[in-house]
């Protein structure tokens, strides 16, 4: 599974708070970024939750 953050990211950091193992805030760009090319299996559910709760719908999940 992959997670992708689009350019519509508002930088509210909700995904970072929910799953800091996968999402990181880029202070220069003021948006969140994904730290892994492939999401570790044990974090897939929380990453799906982060995508569902993203206010800007900026997180896309690819299986």
Secondary structure, DSSP 8 states (H G I E B T S, - for coil): -EEEE-TT-----HHHHH-TTTEEEETTTTEEEES-SS--GGGHHHHHHHHHH-TT--EEEE-
